[in-house]
Amino acid sequence: MRISPWIAAVAVACWLAASTADTGNARGVGADSPRTYIVVFDGTTNRAGAFEIGGNYRDNQRPALESVRQAGGDVQADLLRQVGAVIATSDDPSFGDRLGRSALVGDVIEDFTWPHVLGFDSARAAGLITVQNEVGAAAGAAPQPDPMQRQQWSMRQIRAPAAHAIQIGRRLVRVGILDSGIDSRHPDFNGPRGRNVNVRLGRDYTAFNDPSRDSSYHGTHVAGIVAAQINDIGVVGVAPNVTLVPITVCNDFCFAAAVVQGITYAGDIGLDVINMSFFVDDAPPGGSTEFKCLDDPQQARYRRLVQRGQLRARAGGCADRRPRQHQR
């Protein structure tokens, strides 16, 4: 896993729906379909950043995969070298208990989901979003301020216009958006140098199967905050010239197993930054319905796995008070 000492995941968008975590199948399949599991193996990380299962990857990789199969599971994704984990499916209710008896296995976490946002049509009908049809300037015309730029108080708050006077980003900087996909056809991602969404590098770890389309609208919304281009249309992003890479881990729901795969993939291809705008929960335990990454036993186990990827995140929400700093 080619990953820098840390990847900054800047959470710049808010949850637009309640986010009670739940186990189960929300991928549009029946209740009798196989369940998805995150199997975490014991081991250590070597100096090169690779994971050594049971202290030795070469000796234990095949036995680790075989233990999953012997317990009645099918390996869907082998992440052993990167973070010492496997994504597996099984229709055997005793799969977790049977696999947990293996000497190599540290934990078996049943995949869990949490509501993401309403789909585009539902959100539009509810009045949560509005659509403005804008037409860009003609070719060769002098650049004009993007029409909604003056409404972007948040950009002024972080002094983005001052930063833009120095630099507006470079195409060589690649930012992964782990969300519901990015609508690569959106006109605000098309500028004088062409589109800044790299669909070729995009991946989808849900059943939607197309990272260049947005299964809701949230991923496109977040991507626009990061890198909407200066093109006389709509808004301007924090770094308009960077390259966006869509990594789909959510549709109407977000999936823990998909997030693990998405983070791992981002590290494998060496993305400079990843953005995961899932939630910010600064309430005390029991004070909200959102994620309790330290207090809920299941979520704490998932958090420890994510930390193996050396991900450090500072997330800021939509509250009018400064949240505590978190590491996830």
N, C-alpha and C positions, 0 to 999 in steps of 0.2 A: 504494500500500500504506500504509494509515493505521497506522503502527507507531510506538510511542514510542521514544525513543532506545535503550532496551533493554527486553527482556522477560525477566524472571527465570524460569528454568525450574528448579524445585526438585525434584530427584530424591529421592524419599523412600521408594522401594520397591526391593527387591532382585531381581536376576535369579534365576529358579528353574530355569533350564536353561542348558546351555552355549551360547555365542553365537559360533560360528565363522562368519564372514561368507562368503557364497558368491554367485556369480552364477548366474542361471538362473531358471526359472519355478517358483515355489512357490505360485502362486495357484490351483492346481487345474486347470491347463490342460495340454494335451499338449506334448511336446517340440518339435513342429513348429509351434506357435503363434508369432505374432510376438513378438519380444523387445522389452522396454521400455528406453528410453534417456533419460538426462538430458542435454540439449544445452545447454551453457553458452556464452553469447555474450560477446565482449569489449565493454567499455564503461566508463562511469563513473557514479557516483551524483550527481545534482544536489543543490542545497541543500534542496530539498523532500523529498528521500529517494527520489525516483523514479529508475529506472535508464535511462540513455541509451545505447542500443545503438550501438556505433561512434561514440559522441559525439553522436548525434542520433537520438532515438527515432522521430520523425515520418518521417524519410527512410529509416530502416533497418528498421522493423518488418515491412513487407510483404516486402522482400527476404530477411529472416531466415527468415520462415515459408516462403517459396518455396524457399529453399535446402534446407530439410528435405524438402519434397515432391520436389524434383528428385533428391535422393539416395536416394529410394525409401522415404521415411518418411511416416507419418500423424501429424499433430499431435493429441495428446490433451488437452493443457493448455497454454495460453499464459500464461506467467508473466514475459513479457519486461519489462513495465512495472515489476513489483515487484522481481525479482531477476535479470533478464536471462537467463532460462532457459526452455526448452520441454521438456515431457514428450512423447516421441514413441514410436511403435512401428514396427517394420519386420521383415519376414521375409527381408530381403536381408543375407547375412553380411558384405557389404562396405559396409554403410550407414555405419558409423563412420568408416572410412577415406575414403570419398567425401565425406562431409559435413565431415570435418576439414580438407579442402582449401579450404573457403570462407574468404574473408578476414575474415568477421564472426565465425566460430566460434572460441572459445577452447579448448573441450574437449568431448568426447563420452564420457559415462560410461555404460556398460551398467548397468542397474539391478541391484542386488545385494540379497540377503536374508540374514537371520540368524535362527536359531530363537528364538522368543519363549518361551512357556511351554506346558506340556501343556494340552490341552483340559480342560474342567471334569470330564467323566466319567472321563477317564484319570487326572487328578490325584487325584480322590476315591478311585478304585479303588486307587491307589498309596499312599494314606494321607497324601498331602501336604497335603490340606485336610480339614476336618471341617465339617459343616453343623449348625447349631443352629436349631431352629424356635422363634422367640421371638414372644410376643404383646405388643403395646404396651398401655399403660394405657388405661382407658376414657376417653371424652370427659369433660372437666371434672374429671378426677382431678388431685390435686396432683402436680407433677413429681417424679419419683424419679430417682436416679442410674441411668444406663444400666447394665445388669447386668454388662457386661464392662469397664466403664471402669476399675475398680480394677486390671485386668491390663495396662493400657496404660502400662507403664513408660517407653516412649519419649516419651509426652506429658509425663510428669513431668520427664523429662530436659531437654526444651526449654522447660519452665515454661509449658506451654499452659494449665493450670488458672489460673495467675495472670493470663495474658493474657485468658482468658475472663471473669474478674472485671471487666475493663475493657471489653472488647468481644468479641463472638463473630462478627464479620463482618457484612457488609451485602449484601443481594441485588443491589445495583448493581455490586458487584465480581464480574466474570465470570472464571472460571478454566477454561482449556481443558485437557482431559485427552487428550493424544495417546497413544493406547494401543489396546486391543482393543475399544473401545466401553464403554458404561456400561449396566448393567441398570437402567433408569429405574424399574422396578417394585419394586426392592428396598425393603423397608420402612424401612430406615435413612435413606433419602433423603426420607422423608415426615414432616413435622413439623406443628406448630400452624399454620404459614403455608402449608402445602401442600408440594409437591415442589420440590426445589431443583436439578433437572436440566432444563436448557433443551434439549429435543429439537428444537425448531424451528430453532435455530441449529446443531445438530449436523450433521456431515458424515462420510461414509465414503469413503475413498480406496482401499479394497480391494474384493475381490469379494463381501464379506459383505453390503454394501448396507443396513445398518440400524444407525446409531450408537446407537440406544436399546436395543439388545441387545448383550450381551457375547459375542464369539466364543470366549472362553476363560473367564476370571474375573478376569484380572489388572487390566484397566481398572477394574472395579468395586471391586476391592481397593484400588487406588491412590486412586480417587475417595473411598472411605470414609475413608482416612487424611486426605485434604484436608478433606472437608466432610460426614461422617456427622452427622446432626442429633441434637440433644438431644431424645429422644422416648421414653425408657424402653425402648429397644430396642438391643441390641448394644453398639456403641462410640460414641465421640464424636470428631469430626474436629478438625483444627487450627483451622479456621474454619467452624463449623457453619452459619452463615447465608449464606455466599457462594453464588453461582450457578455450577453446573458445566455446562460445554459439552463433550459428547463428540465427539472428532475421531478417527475410527478410521483407524489407519495400520498396524495389525498384526492378524493372526489367529493361526494357529499359527506364522507367520513375520512379521517386520517387513520393510518394503520401503523402500529409500532414496528412490525416486521419490514414494511416498506421504507420507513424512516431509517432503520438500520442499514438497509441495502443502499439507500440514497446517499447517506453520509459516507459509507464505504466507497461507493463509486466516485464520489466527489474527491476523496483522497487518492484513489487509484489514478485518476486522470490529472491530478495536481491542480485543481481549481484554486484560485487565489483567495476567494471569499465564498462563503455560502450563507444564504439567508433562509431562516426558518421562522416564519411569522405565524406560529401556532397559537401561542397564548402567553400571557404574563399574569401570574397570580401572586399578588403580594399580600393576600389576606391570611390571617392566622388559621391554623388547622380548624376545620369545621366552619370557617367563615364564608366559604363559597363552594360552588359545585365544580370548580376547575381543578386542574392537576395538582396533586400533592406529592411532588417528586421525592420528598424526604420522608413524608409521614405515612404514605400508603405502601405497604410491603411489596406489592407487585410492581408498582411504579418505581420504587427504589431499586429493585433488581434490574429493571430496564435501564435506569439511569447509570448504574455501575457499568453496564455493557457499553453504553454510549461513551463513557469516559475512557474506555480502552482506545477509542479512536483519537484521543487527545483533543477532543473538541472543547473549546472554551467559548462561552457565549455571554454577552451582556445584552439583556433584552430590556427595552423600554416600552411601556404600554401607553394607553390613551388616558390615563388618569391625570388629574391636575395636581398630583403630588409626586414627589420623587420616590420611585420604588427602591427597595433594597437591591443590591447587586447579587446576582445568582450565577452559579456555575452549573451548567447542565452538560 
